[in-house]
Amino acid sequence: MPRSVNAVASRERRKRLLKNTKGYFGRRKNVWTVAKNAYEKGLQYAYRDRKKNKINFRALWIQRINAAARMEGISYSRLMGLMHKENIEINRKVLADLAMNHPEAFKAVLKKAVGTKK
């Protein structure tokens, strides 16, 4: 009895993967085994970098807050400590946006946090 294989499904699976590797360099786009490895590695990078993206944005926000705070004569860590002490709960994303786009609002927040402790 001949071996039964589902060639239609196998071909469809390969075509779908090769369609996803369109634009890859060299044999990564058209040789099945190389393309499969490249595609799977790409999915691993995508998963890892979705997490890394959040870390990168947090670091960017901290840099922006620090730069704006130092222009007012206070360090980032001191500002965040004073804000915590004064129960000012503004997250870093919003604080960085204020520092970049609305400096007068950032100064108001800074003045509220610092008060007379500067």
C-alpha positions, -999 to 999 in steps of 0.1 A, spaced: 0 0 0 14 34 -9 23 59 17 -4 85 22 8 121 23 -12 153 23 7 172 -3 -19 199 -6 -15 209 31 23 206 30 26 228 -1 2 253 15 22 254 47 54 260 27 38 287 5 25 305 36 59 306 52 77 316 20 52 344 16 61 356 51 98 356 43 93 379 13 120 406 14 145 386 33 181 386 19 195 358 -2 184 322 3 165 333 34 135 342 12 133 312 -12 150 280 2 126 262 25 149 251 53 168 284 54 136 304 52 120 284 79 149 290 103 151 327 94 114 331 100 114 313 133 144 333 145 125 365 134 96 355 156 119 351 185 134 385 180 99 400 176 88 385 210 120 396 227 119 431 213 83 437 222 95 435 258 127 455 251 106 483 235 90 490 269 124 492 285 138 515 258 108 539 261 111 541 299 148 549 295 140 577 270 114 592 293 138 592 322 165 610 301 140 636 290 128 642 326 164 644 338 173 669 312 144 692 319 149 689 357 186 697 355 177 729 335 157 738 366 187 729 389 176 696 403 185 660 395 161 634 383 165 611 414 159 640 437 129 652 418 113 617 418 120 614 455 103 647 463 74 639 440 69 606 459 71 624 492 46 649 482 23 622 468 24 636 432 15 605 412 24 614 376 39 586 356 72 590 337 55 590 303 33 619 311 60 638 329 84 634 299 56 647 276 52 677 299 89 683 299 92 682 261 60 698 250 47 719 279 77 732 298 56 757 319 34 728 331 65 708 340 79 738 359 46 740 379 48 703 388 85 708 397 76 738 419 48 718 436 72 689 443 101 710 455 81 735 474 105 751 499 129 721 500 151 733 472 
